[in-house]
Amino acid sequence: MSKNVLITGATSGFGRAIAERFAKEGNTVCITGRRADRLAELQQELEKKYNVKVLSLQFDVRDKEQVVTAIQQLKEALATIDILVNNAGLASGMSSIEDGDTDDWDVMIDTNVKGLLYVTRQVAPMMKAQRGGHIINIGSTASKTVYKNGNVYCATKFAVDALSQAMRIDLLPYSIKVTSVNPGMAETEFSLVRFKGDEERAANVYKGFEPLVATDIADIVHYCASLPAHVCINDLTVTCLNQANSVYSVKDADKPA
C-alpha cells in the first residue's frame, strides 16, 4: 500500500537515498531542502525513474516561519503524512570546546535540534488526528558516545536521542511509531560540510576501512518503516564492520598482522 513520506534534507546523502528508496517502492514522496536546483533535479529524476508522485518544498528547517508555511502548503496537497523522516542535520567544525566557533554551534543546534522540533511540531498533530504514523529521526553514533572535539555536535545528537525517547512516550496513545536510526561513519557529504570544503581532510576520515554509504541507511530506514503495524524499532545503531562506536575503529595501522 502506497504511503505519503516526508523527508527533510533530501538534496544529498542519506536524505536523497531515503527518498529514492521509498519512491522505488511506489510511495508518494515529499522532498525538502534549502537548494532549489537540487530539489528540482531529484524530483524530476524520481518521477521519471519510478513513475510516482513527488512533491518538493524548499525551506530551511532552522526557520520556524518557513517550516510552518511549507507544511501548511503540504497539507493542502496531501491529506495525510504517514512517515516523517527527520534527516536534516550536519556537523560544522571540529575543535576543543574552548576554541569553538559559536557560529558553528548555532548552526548545529538550530539545524539538528530546533529544526527537527519545528518540523515534528507541524507533522505530529496530523498523525495524531489520523491515529497513526511513523516518525524516524536520523541520529548518530555520536548520540551514544562522545568523542574528542565533537562536543556540541555530540550534544545535539544526544538531544535527538532524548527527543526520540520522549516522542515515543508522548505519542504512544495515538499509535504513532518513533524510531531513532543512529549511523556511524558514512561516506557522504557529511565530512566535507564539517570541514567546510576541505576535500583532503574529509577524505582522510574514511581512509583505512570501508565506511557505510547512504544506501545502507536508506535500506535500514525503509525496513523500519515496513514492519507490521504492531512492531516498532525504537532505537537502532549501525556501523560499518570496522567501527565499534564513535571512538573506536580499526584503520590499516591498527589491523593485526
ZADO-7648 format. One record per residue: x, y, z of N, C-alpha, C in turn; residue in three letters; residue number from 1. Coordinates in pm, whole numbers, plus 50000, padded with zeros to 5 digits. Layout:
N
PT    n.X    n.Y    n.Z   ca.X   ca.Y   ca.Z    c.X    c.Y    c.Z  titor  lumdren
PT      X      Y      Z      X      Y      Z      X      Y      Z    Ala      NUM
...
END
This chain:
257
PT    n.X    n.Y    n.Z   ca.X   ca.Y   ca.Z    c.X    c.Y    c.Z  titor  lumdren
PT  50084  49881  50000  50000  50000  50000  50089  50125  50000    Met        1
PT  50061  50216  49908  50139  50337  49896  50120  50427  50018    Ser        2
PT  50230  50489  50061  50225  50580  50175  50278  50717  50134    Lys        3
PT  50244  50817  50213  50296  50951  50193  50414  50973  50287    Asn        4
PT  50530  51003  50229  50654  51008  50306  50717  51147  50292    Val        5
PT  50743  51212  50405  50808  51343  50408  50950  51326  50459    Leu        6
PT  51047  51375  50380  51188  51359  50414  51255  51495  50414    Ile        7
PT  51313  51534  50527  51387  51660  50532  51532  51638  50492    Thr        8
PT  51594  51744  50441  51733  51732  50400  51754  51630  50291    Gly        9
PT  51666  51634  50188  51665  51529  50087  51753  51557  49966    Ala       10
PT  51829  51665  49968  51906  51702  49849  52041  51633  49840    Thr       11
PT  52081  51559  49942  52210  51490  49937  52213  51379  50042    Ser       12
PT  52316  51298  50035  52344  51199  50140  52231  51106  50174    Gly       13
PT  52211  51085  50303  52107  50994  50350  51970  51033  50295    Phe       14
PT  51939  51161  50300  51805  51207  50261  51773  51173  50117    Gly       15
PT  51866  51197  50030  51845  51166  49888  51825  51015  49868    Arg       16
PT  51910  50936  49933  51900  50791  49919  51769  50739  49978    Ala       17
PT  51726  50796  50089  51599  50755  50151  51481  50789  50060    Ile       18
PT  51485  50908  50000  51379  50947  49908  51369  50849  49792    Ala       19
PT  51484  50812  49737  51483  50718  49625  51433  50580  49668    Glu       20
PT  51471  50538  49787  51428  50404  49834  51277  50396  49848    Arg       21
PT  51216  50501  49903  51071  50499  49918  51000  50517  49784    Phe       22
PT  51056  50598  49695  50998  50616  49562  51002  50485  49484    Ala       23
PT  51109  50413  49500  51126  50285  49430  51013  50188  49463    Lys       24
PT  50959  50198  49585  50851  50109  49628  50713  50166  49596    Glu       25
PT  50708  50276  49520  50580  50329  49475  50511  50424  49569    Gly       26
PT  50584  50476  49668  50525  50569  49763  50525  50711  49708    Asn       27
PT  50433  50793  49758  50435  50936  49730  50538  50999  49822    Thr       28
PT  50633  51072  49763  50745  51125  49839  50744  51277  49835    Val       29
PT  50760  51339  49951  50777  51484  49959  50920  51510  50004    Cys       30
PT  50997  51572  49919  51137  51601  49949  51152  51748  49987    Ile       31
PT  51236  51774  50085  51257  51912  50129  51406  51941  50137    Thr       32
PT  51439  52070  50129  51577  52112  50140  51590  52260  50111    Gly       33
PT  51712  52310  50123  51737  52453  50101  51774  52485  49958    Arg       34
PT  51821  52384  49883  51875  52408  49749  51773  52374  49642    Arg       35
PT  51714  52477  49582  51605  52460  49487  51649  52380  49364    Ala       36
PT  51770  52403  49316  51815  52332  49196  51826  52183  49221    Asp       37
PT  51878  52146  49337  51890  52002  49369  51753  51938  49391    Arg       38
PT  51662  52011  49452  51526  51959  49471  51459  51932  49337    Leu       39
PT  51469  52028  49246  51407  52013  49114  51467  51895  49038    Ala       40
PT  51599  51882  49047  51667  51772  48979  51622  51637  49034    Glu       41
PT  51616  51626  49167  51577  51500  49229  51431  51469  49199    Leu       42
PT  51345  51568  49205  51203  51548  49176  51184  51490  49036    Gln       43
PT  51248  51550  48939  51236  51503  48801  51292  51362  48785    Gln       44
PT  51403  51337  48852  51468  51205  48841  51378  51096  48898    Glu       45
PT  51322  51119  49014  51239  51016  49078  51108  50994  49004    Leu       46
PT  51048  51103  48958  50922  51089  48884  50942  51010  48755    Glu       47
PT  51050  51040  48686  51078  50972  48560  51117  50826  48581    Lys       48
PT  51199  50802  48681  51253  50668  48703  51151  50571  48762    Lys       49
PT  51065  50623  48852  50975  50533  48925  50826  50559  48899    Tyr       50
PT  50796  50661  48820  50657  50693  48786  50571  50710  48912    Asn       51
PT  50621  50789  49006  50550  50815  49130  50529  50966  49146    Val       52
PT  50441  51001  49238  50418  51142  49268  50526  51191  49363    Lys       53
PT  50593  51299  49325  50697  51357  49408  50667  51506  49426    Val       54
PT  50659  51549  49551  50640  51689  49584  50772  51744  49638    Leu       55
PT  50797  51871  49616  50918  51930  49671  50884  52061  49742    Ser       56
PT  50950  52082  49854  50930  52203  49934  51067  52261  49967    Leu       57
PT  51090  52383  49924  51217  52449  49954  51201  52533  50080    Gln       58
PT  51272  52496  50185  51275  52576  50307  51391  52532  50394    Phe       59
PT  51423  52615  50490  51531  52589  50585  51468  52547  50717    Asp       60
PT  51499  52428  50765  51437  52379  50888  51469  52467  51008    Val       61
PT  51573  52551  50997  51610  52639  51108  51515  52758  51122    Arg       62
PT  51437  52784  51019  51347  52899  51017  51205  52853  51048    Asp       63
PT  51158  52882  51167  51027  52833  51211  50914  52877  51120    Lys       64
PT  50917  53001  51076  50809  53050  50991  50810  52980  50855    Glu       65
PT  50929  52956  50801  50937  52881  50675  50881  52741  50691    Gln       66
PT  50911  52677  50803  50861  52543  50828  50709  52542  50834    Val       67
PT  50651  52634  50909  50506  52641  50923  50440  52662  50787    Val       68
PT  50492  52756  50709  50435  52785  50578  50444  52665  50484    Thr       69
PT  50560  52600  50484  50581  52487  50394  50490  52370  50429    Ala       70
PT  50479  52337  50556  50396  52224  50595  50249  52255  50571    Ile       71
PT  50209  52381  50585  50072  52418  50553  50044  52395  50405    Gln       72
PT  50139  52428  50319  50125  52402  50176  50114  52253  50150    Gln       73
PT  50192  52176  50223  50188  52031  50205  50052  51974  50245    Leu       74
PT  49994  52027  50352  49863  51981  50397  49757  51999  50290    Lys       75
PT  49774  52104  50209  49678  52130  50103  49691  52030  49988    Glu       76
PT  49808  51969  49977  49833  51873  49869  49812  51729  49913    Ala       77
PT  49840  51701  50040  49828  51564  50092  49739  51564  50215    Leu       78
PT  49646  51470  50218  49555  51462  50332  49625  51408  50456    Ala       79
PT  49725  51323  50435  49795  51261  50548  49945  51256  50521    Thr       80
PT  50020  51248  50627  50162  51214  50618  50181  51088  50701    Ile       81
PT  50217  50982  50636  50228  50853  50704  50365  50833  50769    Asp       82
PT  50468  50887  50704  50605  50870  50754  50677  51003  50745    Ile       83
PT  50737  51044  50854  50824  51162  50858  50965  51115  50888    Leu       84
PT  51059  51148  50800  51200  51117  50825  51270  51249  50853    Val       85
PT  51303  51272  50980  51378  51391  51021  51526  51364  50995    Asn       86
PT  51568  51395  50873  51704  51366  50832  51795  51488  50832    Asn       87
PT  51740  51607  50812  51822  51728  50801  51911  51744  50923    Ala       88
PT  52040  51754  50900  52134  51768  51011  52274  51783  50955    Gly       89
PT  52365  51827  51041  52502  51848  50995  52596  51865  51113    Leu       90
PT  52726  51851  51083  52831  51891  51175  52903  52010  51112    Ala       91
PT  52941  52105  51194  53011  52223  51144  53131  52251  51234    Ser       92
PT  53251  52228  51180  53371  52247  51259  53399  52131  51352    Gly       93
PT  53521  52131  51404  53563  52025  51496  53680  52078  51577    Met       94
PT  53651  52123  51698  53757  52183  51779  53727  52162  51927    Ser       95
PT  53828  52182  52009  53810  52172  52153  53715  52283  52199    Ser       96
PT  53644  52258  52307  53534  52344  52348  53578  52490  52367    Ile       97
PT  53701  52511  52420  53744  52648  52447  53780  52724  52319    Glu       98
PT  53797  52650  52209  53831  52713  52081  53713  52713  51984    Asp       99
PT  53598  52668  52031  53483  52651  51943  53434  52781  51881    Gly      100
PT  53384  52769  51759  53325  52882  51687  53177  52885  51722    Asp      101
PT  53132  52989  51788  52993  52993  51834  52895  52998  51717    Thr      102
PT  52939  53048  51602  52853  53043  51484  52829  52898  51442    Asp      103
PT  52934  52816  51447  52917  52673  51419  52821  52609  51518    Asp      104
PT  52834  52645  51645  52745  52590  51746  52599  52624  51714    Trp      105
PT  52576  52749  51677  52439  52791  51647  52381  52713  51529    Asp      106
PT  52463  52694  51425  52416  52621  51307  52377  52479  51344    Val      107
PT  52460  52412  51423  52432  52273  51460  52310  52263  51551    Met      108
PT  52300  52349  51650  52186  52345  51741  52057  52380  51668    Ile      109
PT  52062  52482  51584  51943  52526  51513  51895  52422  51411    Asp      110
PT  51988  52351  51349  51952  52251  51249  51915  52118  51313    Thr      111
PT  52006  52065  51393  51992  51928  51443  51885  51913  51551    Asn      112
PT  51864  52017  51628  51768  52009  51738  51641  52090  51708    Val      113
PT  51658  52220  51692  51541  52305  51672  51471  52275  51540    Lys      114
PT  51548  52248  51434  51488  52214  51306  51403  52089  51314    Gly      115
PT  51457  51987  51380  51382  51863  51399  51253  51889  51477    Leu      116
PT  51262  51973  51579  51145  52006  51660  51041  52085  51580    Leu      117
PT  51086  52183  51503  50992  52265  51426  50911  52179  51329    Tyr      118
PT  50979  52088  51258  50909  52004  51161  50816  51906  51232    Val      119
PT  50865  51843  51337  50783  51747  51410  50660  51814  51469    Thr      120
PT  50676  51937  51517  50562  52009  51577  50449  52029  51477    Arg      121
PT  50482  52044  51350  50381  52063  51247  50320  51931  51199    Gln      122
PT  50398  51827  51199  50352  51699  51143  50284  51610  51247    Val      123
PT  50333  51611  51370  50278  51522  51473  50128  51539  51494    Ala      124
PT  50074  51662  51495  49929  51675  51511  49850  51609  51397    Pro      125
PT  49905  51610  51277  49840  51541  51165  49835  51391  51191    Met      126
PT  49946  51336  51239  49949  51193  51270  49856  51159  51386    Met      127
PT  49852  51249  51485  49762  51228  51598  49616  51223  51551    Lys      128
PT  49579  51314  51463  49442  51319  51412  49406  51194  51332    Ala      129
PT  49505  51139  51261  49478  51020  51180  49501  50891  51259    Gln      130
PT  49542  50906  51386  49565  50792  51476  49663  50691  51416    Arg      131
PT  49776  50746  51372  49880  50658  51321  49985  50735  51244    Gly      132
PT  50099  50672  51229  50209  50734  51157  50341  50683  51211    Gly      133
PT  50450  50730  51150  50582  50684  51192  50680  50800  51176    His      134
PT  50746  50836  51284  50850  50938  51283  50985  50869  51297    Ile      135
PT  51072  50892  51200  51205  50832  51203  51307  50945  51211    Ile      136
PT  51381  50948  51321  51482  51051  51343  51620  50994  51313    Asn      137
PT  51694  51066  51228  51830  51021  51197  51925  51081  51300    Ile      138
PT  51977  50994  51385  52069  51035  51490  52212  51009  51447    Gly      139
PT  52289  50947  51536  52431  50921  51508  52488  50835  51620    Ser      140
PT  52597  50766  51590  52671  50702  51699  52720  50807  51798    Thr      141
PT  52728  50933  51753  52767  51043  51841  52660  51074  51944    Ala      142
PT  52543  51011  51931  52438  51026  52033  52455  50925  52146    Ser      143
PT  52552  50835  52129  52575  50729  52227  52707  50745  52301    Lys      144
PT  52810  50792  52229  52943  50807  52287  53005  50937  52239    Thr      145
PT  53048  51020  52332  53112  51148  52295  53256  51123  52254    Val      146
PT  53299  51192  52149  53437  51179  52104  53509  51313  52110    Tyr      147
PT  53640  51307  52112  53725  51426  52126  53692  51529  52017    Lys      148
PT  53672  51652  52060  53644  51767  51973  53507  51759  51906    Asn      149
PT  53424  51665  51950  53290  51654  51894  53185  51725  51977    Gly      150
PT  53225  51777  52092  53141  51839  52194  52999  51880  52154    Asn      151
PT  52983  51989  52080  52848  52042  52053  52773  51953  51954    Val      152
PT  52843  51901  51854  52775  51809  51762  52721  51689  51839    Tyr      153
PT  52805  51630  51924  52759  51516  52006  52641  51556  52093    Cys      154
PT  52646  51674  52150  52537  51721  52235  52405  51729  52158    Ala      155
PT  52412  51777  52033  52289  51785  51954  52235  51647  51923    Thr      156
PT  52322  51552  51900  52275  51417  51869  52227  51344  51995    Lys      157
PT  52288  51375  52110  52231  51325  52236  52090  51378  52253    Phe      158
PT  52068  51503  52214  51935  51563  52222  51837  51490  52132    Ala      159
PT  51882  51453  52011  51795  51377  51921  51756  51244  51984    Val      160
PT  51851  51180  52049  51823  51054  52118  51718  51074  52227    Asp      161
PT  51736  51177  52308  51641  51205  52416  51504  51242  52360    Ala      162
PT  51501  51323  52255  51374  51362  52196  51302  51243  52134    Leu      163
PT  51376  51152  52075  51315  51031  52018  51247  50949  52127    Ser      164
PT  51315  50936  52240  51254  50862  52351  51130  50934  52403    Gln      165
PT  51139  51067  52412  51026  51145  52462  50907  51138  52365    Ala      166
PT  50935  51147  52236  50828  51137  52136  50758  51003  52144    Met      167
PT  50836  50899  52163  50779  50764  52172  50678  50757  52287    Arg      168
PT  50714  50817  52399  50625  50817  52515  50503  50905  52490    Ile      169
PT  50526  51027  52443  50417  51123  52426  50316  51078  52322    Asp      170
PT  50363  51011  52216  50277  50975  52104  50225  50832  52114    Leu      171
PT  50262  50763  52219  50222  50624  52238  50070  50603  52231    Leu      172
PT  49987  50691  52291  49842  50667  52288  49779  50677  52149    Pro      173
PT  49854  50729  52052  49795  50756  51921  49846  50662  51811    Tyr      174
PT  49907  50553  51853  49957  50450  51760  50059  50507  51661    Ser      175
PT  50139  50602  51707  50245  50662  51625  50379  50600  51664    Ile      176
PT  50444  50540  51569  50576  50482  51594  50683  50592  51592    Lys      177
PT  50786  50574  51671  50902  50663  51668  51027  50575  51670    Val      178
PT  51115  50600  51574  51238  50523  51561  51356  50617  51549    Thr      179
PT  51462  50589  51623  51587  50661  51607  51687  50569  51539    Ser      180
PT  51737  50611  51422  51838  50536  51349  51970  50612  51362    Val      181
PT  52071  50545  51415  52196  50611  51452  52314  50554  51373    Asn      182
PT  52349  50618  51261  52459  50566  51179  52596  50605  51234    Pro      183
PT  52693  50521  51205  52832  50555  51230  52892  50623  51109    Gly      184
PT  53021  50606  51089  53089  50672  50977  53028  50629  50844    Met      185
PT  52988  50728  50766  52929  50702  50635  52987  50801  50536    Ala      186
PT  53025  50753  50420  53088  50839  50320  52981  50913  50240    Glu      187
PT  52948  51031  50287  52854  51120  50220  52921  51259  50215    Thr      188
PT  52841  51364  50207  52898  51499  50213  52921  51545  50356    Glu      189
PT  52893  51460  50453  52900  51498  50594  53034  51561  50632    Phe      190
PT  53143  51490  50604  53275  51541  50645  53317  51662  50562    Ser      191
PT  53275  51665  50437  53307  51781  50352  53240  51907  50408    Leu      192
PT  53117  51891  50457  53048  52004  50519  53114  52040  50652    Val      193
PT  53144  51939  50732  53208  51965  50862  53337  52043  50847    Arg      194
PT  53417  52004  50748  53548  52068  50728  53543  52179  50623    Phe      195
PT  53421  52223  50593  53398  52344  50513  53468  52342  50378    Lys      196
PT  53451  52227  50310  53501  52214  50174  53641  52162  50160    Gly      197
PT  53708  52130  50269  53844  52077  50264  53837  51929  50223    Asp      198
PT  53852  51902  50093  53834  51768  50040  53937  51668  50094    Glu      199
PT  54060  51711  50108  54165  51620  50157  54137  51578  50301    Glu      200
PT  54101  51674  50384  54073  51641  50523  53950  51552  50535    Arg      201
PT  53849  51579  50452  53728  51498  50454  53757  51356  50410    Ala      202
PT  53838  51340  50307  53870  51206  50255  53948  51125  50357    Ala      203
PT  54032  51190  50436  54113  51118  50535  54029  51050  50642    Asn      204
PT  53908  51101  50665  53821  51044  50768  53793  50897  50739    Val      205
PT  53783  50862  50611  53740  50727  50573  53853  50637  50525    Tyr      206
PT  53976  50684  50535  54089  50603  50490  54112  50485  50584    Lys      207
PT  54142  50371  50525  54180  50256  50606  54070  50155  50629    Gly      208
PT  53945  50187  50592  53837  50090  50606  53721  50128  50515    Phe      209
PT  53629  50036  50501  53513  50060  50414  53398  50115  50498    Glu      210
PT  53364  50242  50481  53258  50302  50562  53120  50264  50510    Pro      211
PT  53019  50302  50584  52881  50292  50536  52864  50387  50418    Leu      212
PT  52760  50362  50340  52720  50455  50234  52572  50488  50253    Val      213
PT  52526  50590  50183  52390  50640  50204  52284  50534  50181    Ala      214
PT  52305  50448  50082  52203  50347  50053  52190  50244  50165    Thr      215
PT  52297  50223  50241  52287  50133  50357  52183  50186  50455    Asp      216
PT  52190  50315  50483  52097  50375  50579  51957  50382  50520    Ile      217
PT  51947  50409  50391  51815  50413  50326  51746  50279  50337    Ala      218
PT  51820  50171  50317  51761  50037  50328  51712  50011  50470    Asp      219
PT  51789  50054  50569  51753  50033  50708  51629  50114  50745    Ile      220
PT  51625  50240  50702  51508  50324  50730  51383  50263  50667    Val      221
PT  51397  50218  50543  51280  50157  50476  51236  50030  50547    His      222
PT  51332  49950  50593  51297  49829  50668  51219  49863  50794    Tyr      223
PT  51268  49961  50869  51199  50001  50993  51056  50046  50965    Cys      224
PT  51036  50111  50851  50904  50165  50816  50813  50060  50754    Ala      225
PT  50866  49943  50725  50789  49841  50653  50746  49724  50741    Ser      226
PT  50774  49733  50870  50739  49624  50961  50589  49622  50988    Leu      227
PT  50538  49510  51040  50395  49504  51072  50354  49614  51169    Pro      228
PT  50226  49646  51168  50174  49760  51246  50205  49748  51395    Ala      229
PT  50213  49627  51447  50233  49609  51591  50381  49608  51631    His      230
PT  50472  49625  51534  50616  49617  51561  50679  49755  51543    Val      231
PT  50753  49800  51644  50822  49928  51635  50966  49912  51683    Cys      232
PT  51061  49943  51596  51201  49950  51638  51221  50089  51699    Ile      233
PT  51249  50094  51827  51264  50222  51895  51400  50287  51867    Asn      234
PT  51504  50206  51867  51640  50261  51861  51730  50161  51792    Asp      235
PT  51804  50210  51691  51890  50120  51615  52022  50192  51584    Leu      236
PT  52132  50130  51622  52264  50187  51595  52336  50097  51496    Thr      237
PT  52391  50157  51391  52454  50079  51285  52590  50140  51250    Val      238
PT  52690  50055  51239  52823  50098  51198  52873  50006  51086    Thr      239
PT  52980  50047  51022  53048  49956  50930  53122  49851  51014    Cys      240
PT  53170  49748  50948  53233  49636  51018  53349  49680  51106    Leu      241
PT  53426  49779  51060  53549  49816  51130  53533  49932  51228    Asn      242
PT  53410  49964  51262  53387  50069  51361  53299  50014  51472    Gln      243
PT  53345  50026  51595  53267  49977  51709  53171  50083  51761    Ala      244
PT  53218  50207  51765  53136  50320  51812  53203  50448  51762    Asn      245
PT  53160  50562  51813  53214  50688  51760  53360  50713  51800    Ser      246
PT  53415  50630  51888  53554  50646  51932  53646  50542  51871    Val      247
PT  53602  50417  51870  53690  50307  51832  53659  50255  51693    Tyr      248
PT  53765  50255  51609  53755  50196  51476  53890  50136  51441    Ser      249
PT  53891  50047  51344  54014  49981  51302  54056  50040  51168    Val      250
PT  54170  50104  51167  54230  50151  51043  54348  50062  51008    Lys      251
PT  54405  50084  50893  54512  49994  50847  54624  49979  50950    Asp      252
PT  54660  50087  51016  54769  50083  51112  54736  50001  51237    Ala      253
PT  54607  49982  51261  54566  49910  51382  54533  49763  51357    Asp      254
PT  54532  49721  51231  54491  49585  51200  54598  49485  51244    Lys      255
PT  54554  49370  51296  54652  49270  51341  54732  49215  51224    Pro      256
PT  54853  49176  51252  54941  49120  51147  54890  48983  51106    Ala      257
END
